[in-house]
Amino acid sequence: MIREKIIKEVKSIESEIIENRRYLHSHAEVGFELKETFNFVWDKLSKMGYEVIATDASADMLMEAQNKAYDNEQSIMFLCQR
C-alpha cells in the first residue's frame, strides 16, 4: 500500500524530476566547490517547504532540511559525494 502511494507521488512529479536531472547534468561543476548545484538544491527544497538547517557547499555537499509544514522533527539529510 505504501509502495503504491510512493509510486503515485513520484509519477505525479516525474517531469519535474527529469527536468531537474537535465538541468544539473547540463550545468555540471568541476572541482571542490559545488556552488551552483548547492544553490539549485537549496532553492528546490525551499520551494517544497523545507528549511535548510545545516549546510556545507564543499566537494561533499551536506544539507539537512526540515519541512516547515510538519510539527514533528522529521528531517531529510542529503549527502552528495564526488
C-alpha positions in Angstrom: 0.0 0.0 0.0 2.8 2.4 0.9 4.7 1.3 -2.2 1.7 2.3 -4.5 1.4 5.6 -2.8 5.1 6.4 -3.3 4.9 5.3 -7.0 1.8 7.5 -7.5 3.6 10.5 -5.9 6.8 10.0 -7.9 4.8 9.7 -11.2 3.0 12.9 -10.4 6.3 14.8 -10.4 8.1 12.7 -13.0 8.5 15.5 -15.5 10.0 17.8 -12.8 12.5 15.1 -11.8 13.6 14.7 -15.4 13.8 18.5 -15.8 16.0 18.8 -12.6 18.3 16.0 -13.7 18.7 17.5 -17.2 19.5 20.9 -15.6 22.1 19.5 -13.2 23.7 17.5 -16.0 23.9 20.5 -18.3 25.4 22.6 -15.5 27.9 20.1 -14.2 30.5 21.6 -11.9 34.1 20.5 -11.6 36.5 20.9 -8.7 35.8 21.1 -5.0 33.1 23.7 -4.8 29.5 23.0 -6.0 28.0 26.4 -5.6 25.5 26.2 -8.5 24.4 22.7 -7.5 24.2 23.7 -3.9 22.1 26.8 -4.7 19.8 24.8 -7.1 19.1 22.1 -4.4 18.6 24.7 -1.7 16.1 26.6 -3.9 14.2 23.5 -4.8 14.0 22.4 -1.1 12.8 25.9 -0.1 10.1 25.8 -2.7 8.9 22.4 -1.4 8.5 23.9 2.1 11.8 22.7 3.6 14.1 24.9 5.6 17.8 24.0 5.2 19.3 23.9 8.6 22.9 22.7 8.1 25.0 23.1 5.0 28.4 22.6 3.5 28.9 23.6 -0.1 32.3 21.8 -0.4 33.0 18.9 -2.6 30.9 16.7 -0.4 27.6 18.7 -0.2 25.7 18.1 3.0 22.3 19.5 3.6 19.8 18.8 6.3 16.3 20.0 5.7 13.2 20.1 7.8 9.7 20.5 6.4 8.1 23.6 8.0 4.6 22.1 7.4 5.1 19.4 10.0 5.3 19.9 13.7 7.3 16.8 14.4 11.1 16.6 14.0 11.2 14.8 10.7 14.1 15.9 8.5 15.8 14.8 5.4 19.6 14.5 5.1 21.3 15.0 1.7 24.9 13.9 1.1 26.2 14.3 -2.4 29.7 12.9 -2.8 32.1 13.2 -5.7 
